[in-house]
């Protein structure tokens, strides 16, 4: 039986409320999404504040070393584009990134949010493709 905890309720009440849900993503096992400010809304004159974050998504897989980050540029421009930057790093036996091991694998740019989400999911599913 669920017990109400007023402290728990206060915690939820203090969390920011967003007018849009997060964008659904298919995330394979082993991947960690560390930053997710990608909302289920299209860029437009009235929604640009939801695309002004320095990072929209940032993810990595410690098992493989593949990683990505993404942003929208130029900020505050409804005619801008989604930018996905893909890379790979090596981790030492303590789980720390080996200095100088980062390799830039490429960039994907599109004005289509659907194409952007599809490419993010494809990279996580098969990064070497």
KARADA-V974714 format. One record per backbone hydrogen bond with DSSP energy under -1.0 kcal/mol. NH is the residue of the N-H (numbers start at 1). CO is the residue of the C=O. Records with the same first field share a line. If there is no record, write none. Layout:
NH->CO, CO
This chain:
9->5
10->6
11->7
12->8
13->9
14->10
23->38
31->28
32->60
34->58
35->58
37->56
40->21
41->39
47->44
50->47
51->48
56->70
58->35
59->68
60->32
61->66
65->61
67->87
68->59
69->85
70->57
71->83
73->81
77->74
80->77
81->73
82->110
83->71
84->108
85->69
86->106
87->67
88->103
89->65
92->96
95->92
98->90
101->98
103->88
105->86
106->86
108->84
110->82
116->112
117->113
118->114
119->115
120->116
121->117
122->118
123->119
124->120
125->121
126->122
129->126
